Amino acid sequence: MPLPATPTPGDAAAQRRSDWATLSRLLPYLWQYKWRVGFALAFMVAAKMANVGVPLLLKELVDAMTIQPGSVQALLVVPLGLIVAYGLLRLSTTVFTELRELVFAKATEGATRSIALQVFGHLHALSLRFHLERQTGGMTRDIERGTRGVQSLISYSLYSIFPTLIEVIMVLTLLGTKFDMGYVWITLVALVLYITFTVTVTEWRTKFRREMNELESVSQTRAIDSLLNYETVKYFNNEQFEARRYDEALEKLRRARIKSQTTLSLLNAGQQVVIAVALVLMLWRATQGVAEGRMTLGDLVMVNAFMIQLYIPLGFLGVLYREIKQSLTDLDKMFVLLEKEREIADQPGAQDLVLDGPPAVKFENVRFSYEPAREILHGISFQIPAGKTVAVVGPSGSGKSTLARLLYRFYDVSNHDDTGPHGGGRIFINGQDIRRVTQSSVRQSIGIVPQDTVLFNDTIEYNILYGRPEAGHEAAVAAAQAAHIHSFIQKLPLGYATTVGERGLKLSGGEKQRVAIARTLLKNPPIVIFDEATSALDSANERAIQAELKSAARNKTSLVIAHRLSTVVDAHEILVLVNGEIVERGTHADLVSRGGVYAGMWALQQSGTD
């Protein structure tokens, strides 16, 4: 991904608009807790009033120590009362600050939870095409930084920026009213120089920070992709190759981080120069006032205390501004994920699919392509009668699994009379166009045993129960028995509590496929798709499970996608799909007797040549 060029003034304006747009997206999540926000702001103001009162009381304490000799009462009473009041003010500052954080914690965590949950749900709602093209490592990093950015943005703005602004206003008002405007002008000029320098340098170094973040996402993506494909790395003995690729990404990231740190050091040094000059000028003016008798020693202490209280938080303004800008950037990236349009969306007012038994499924002149330049299906039409089984066979790449994806509405075809960029035609379940009903009801009515079974990194029981999570242990055992995997599970030390590992890699291909069969049997849907359901099983287990699959398909509408023809000989109708077209159709006996494509495939498989 090419790095952005140095921002032009127009880019900067666009970035500002983007920041405000990001903030406007965040505000509704916080507005749910408007009362907590109000109380937090009240406690923040109270804490700052107590904080500003500390130097004022310190002045009185210092001035009170200038007493007449022998005045024992003044020595014992006045300073003692001031000291107690000083301690109470210090305590009040801490108490109000903690109350502010305590009151607002629920709002911060609640907003973070709401956003993260919405992003998670939206990602699941996006199309299969998005998930096939995504980079998991970079995307998870964006989500992680975005959720952390919510907390950082709220924390830095509410707990640092706003309190500092309130304190600046209070201090400038006191200095201007108690002394003269010279102190105010020195402070204002210093603040303007400080903020101008901070914003200018931070905007300049934003591109280095952005480059660092992008390289961090690249390195994260490479690492996760390599670890997810652990077995492939081992098969080809490419550990060193993967280490070199990861090291290249880390080296680029190291250089970007050093560049970012160098510019940060320049920023911090410039800020401290401005602060140091302002402090010297303020103390010089206050010292002159004491020497000329216009100010007391307590006034000098008060001015010094004000400057320390004021400039210490300003010392972190560069960090705060950078972190707020970064939090806005990270948050915007997460909101960009939320703005990804759903390729497959329910139509307005879509109703649930209505079924009163095993439905008929009909494909009507379906044309489809994943990319406009390469059509996969060329006008496919067939029907699966209610409660019957139709099998689709043919060579790899002929479009067999695409039929299952379209039936599941992972992709949609365009209108029947208007061929779109990805095809046209219609698909009906029980006479209802599946594009006119909700996706959830369609998928709830279909069960699938996929060719490539991917399991969750959880227990065997969890993976079986995923077909119907509320079913319970006994139902999981019954499904496992039907799928002929119960005896294998019983032999494991932890039984059904055995963890299957990342993507189920602790199990063999046949064991994973039997778990998938058990999961579908447990779901017990009216429509069943077997996509090479026994491809990973040996011959003995395949014959054993075939009877269970037939039992599972009884009184159900079934679509069987198969490469082994022996698994489809009892189908109501067999479709031979070649290059996205149905070249033959009929029963097993009819097709064999014709001596066509199917008969040739049957002869090859019977002779042991696949």
Secondary structure, 3 states (H helix, E strand, C coil): CCCCCCCCHHHHHHHHHHHHHHHHHHHHHHHCCHHHHHHHHHHHHHHHHHHHHHHHHHHHHHHHCCCCCCCHHHHHHHHHHHHHHHHHHHHHHHHHHHHHHHHHHHHHHHHHHHHHHHHHHHHHHCCHHHHHHCCHHHHHHHHHHHHHHHHHHHHHHHHHHHHHHHHHHHHHHHHHHHCCHHHHHHHHHHHHHHHHHHHHHHHHHHHHHHHHHHHHHHHHHHHHHHHHCHHHHHHCCCHHHHHHHHHHHHHHHHHHHHHHHHHHHHHHHHHHHHHHHHHHHHHHHHHHHHHCCCCCHHHHHHHHHHHHHHHHHHCCHHHHHHHHHHHHHHHHHHHHHHCCCCCCCCCCCCECCCCCCCCCEEEEEEEECCECCECCEEEEEEEECCCCEEEEECCCCCCHHHHHHHHCCCCCCCCCCCCECCEEEEEEECCEECCCECHHHHHHCEEEECCCCCCCCCEHHHHHHCCCCCCCHHHHHHHHHHCCCHHHHHHCCCHHHCECCHHHCCCCHHHHHHHHHHHHHHHCCCEEEEECCCCCCCHHHHHHHHHHHHHHHCCCEEEEEECCHHHCCCCCEEEEEECCEEEEEECHHHHHHHCCHHHHHHHHHHCCCC
